[in-house]
C-alpha cells in the first residue's frame, strides 16, 4: 500500500461524503450574502445621509 492509495482514499471520501452539504446548499449561501450586503449598504448610506445633514447644519465643526 503506497501513499497514492491513501491519497486516493481521502479523495474518494471527500467526494462521497464531505461535499454532500455543498450540493444541498447550492448557491443559496451566495444569494444570501448578496442580499445581506445590499441591505447593509442601504443601512450604511442612511447613516451617511444623517451625518451629512448634521454636518450641513453645523458649519463650525472641523472637517
N, C-alpha and C positions, 0 to 999 in steps of 0.2 A: 504494500500500500504506500504509494508515493504521496508527495504533497499535492499533486494535481488532483487526486481523487478527493482529498479533504476540501480543497477549494471548490471543486465541482459540487460536493455535497452541501457546502454552505450556500452556493449559488442556487441550487435546487430548493433549499429551504426558504431562501429569501423570495424566490419567485412563487413558490407554492403557498407560503403561509404569511410571511411578513408584509407583503404588499397587498394583501386582500383588503384591508381597510381603505387603502387609497382608491381601489376600484369602486367601492361603495360611495365614498365621499365625492369622487369626481371633481368637478370644478366648483362645487358649492362653496368651498372654503375661499376660493379666489373671488367669486362673486360677492361673498360676504365682506371680504376685505375691501373691495372696491366701493361697496355701499357704505361701509363704515368710514372709509376715507372721505367720501363725498359729504357725509353728514358732519364729520369732523372739520372739513374745510368750511362748510356753511356756518358752523358754530364759531370757528375762529374769525371768519370775516365779519360776523355780527359783533363780536367783541371789538374788533379793529374799528368798525364803524362807530361804536360808542366812544372809544378812545379818541378818535379823530374829532368827534363832536365836542368832547371835553377840551381838547387842545385848541379848537377853534374859539371856544367861549372863554378861554383863559389865556390872553395874549402875553401875560407877564411871566409865564413859566419858561424854563430852559428847554431848548430843543436840540 
